[in-house]
Amino acid sequence: MDMKVRHWVWLWLAPLAGAQPLSTLVEEALRNNREILAAQKKVEAMRQRPARESSLPDPSLSLGWASNGRPWPGAGLGVNATSNLGVMVSQEVPAPGKRKLRGEIADKEAAAAFDEYLVTRLRVVSRLKQAYHELHHAAVAIGFVDRYQELLENILRISEARYAVGRGAQQDILRAQTQLAIFETGRVRYEQEREARQIEIDALLNRPHGGRIEIPAEMTAGEMPAPLEDMLAQARAHSPLVGRGRDVVQGNELAASLARKDYAPDYTISGGYFNQGGMPPMWEARVDFKLPAYFWRKQRAAVGEREASASQARHEYAAAVLETEAGIREQYSEAAAARKLVDLYEKSVIPEARLAYESALAGYQAGRADFIALFTSFTSVMDYELMDHEEIMRFHVALAKLEELTGVESK
């Protein structure tokens, strides 16, 4: 009876001591992940640009002299009307509307950088959650393999006892021993997977390698978070993947408008004072215009370039929306299928397979069933339990990808 109890107690019914909740690891990643920190600093840098881009160019200060008879300053001052010592200040002024457009373009670039930060944040959290659930599956699979080995060793002892009294075949013993060796190869594979996921999580958390993530033993599939149409609406409203494309489109459209403004001339306002010694001082004021004299080659080409770039951005935005929606549909289908399979395994397939195994085990011990029937029912239970937990993992991995695509992080 004790053996049967050990057989049917699920590994995840008793949580591991000191297990680290996924939410705690997510918070740590948001604090320490280098990709997130770099994207955050880029946002801080880009938010400084609008003020700079919308400012006037730096003014110019000119100091000089005009002399007569000698080359040094002041020569002929007060004697010749063209001799003077002067100072002039000049300020370049862009055509009306250019500064405002440059500031708005920089605003859109800063908004796109913030969207990129959100994309990075969602991507890192999604990768962390996927690795966490894959790590959990590998750890649970190792526990399953250990439990299966114990059960198979018990079957092997029964087979050896039957063979010793002439009621069993040697090939039954060999088949059980072969399966034990197969279990060892599977355990090695799951241990490697667990180590690989541990390394990935350490990197995402910016931890030194060598630690150990303790995961809770209990893990259920849960329910689908929202209908498909709601998720598509969430993506259109909240996805930074979509928002980034929208900001890029708007930025390129503003850049095209700025290129059209280059048909209007920029100008420079200058004012100066000139000391002429004993003669009355001289004052000067002037306006210099930068004429777009080669507009058919320069400005027209710039407008064409910016309009083409804006068209490109619109196409890329539309493609990003379609790709995001396709990804959501794909991952939603994956999650929904995994959820249905979990129900089928846990409510129908596994209970029936367990009953078949118990019946075969009792029949084999009593001599009413052969080893093949027992071995087949045993491997069926093993396979179905592993497939059930693999579907639980796939369900959570698909949800993590959906969070990245929709831009809505689950609590």
Secondary structure, 3 states (H helix, E strand, C coil): CHHHHHHHCCHHHCCCCCCCCHHHHHHHHHHHCHHHHHHHHHHHHHCCHHHHHCCCCCCEEEEEEECCCCCCCCCCCCCCCCCEEEEEEEEEECCCCHHHHHHHHHHHHHHHHHHHHHHHHHHHHHHHHHHHHHHHHHHHHHHHHHHHHHHHHHHHHHHHHHHHCCCCCHHHHHHHHHHHHHHHHHHHHHHHHHHHHHHHHHHHHCCCCCCCCCCCCCCCCCCCCCCHHHHHHHHHHHCHHHHHHHHHHHHHHHHHHHHHHCCCCEEEEEEEEEECCCCCCEEEEEEEEECCCCCCCCHHHHHHHHHHHHHHHHHHHHHHHHHHHHHHHHHHHHHHHHHHHHHHHHHHHHHHHHHHHHHHHHHHHHCCCCHHHHHHHHHHHHHHHHHHHHHHHHHHHHHHHHHHHHCCCCC
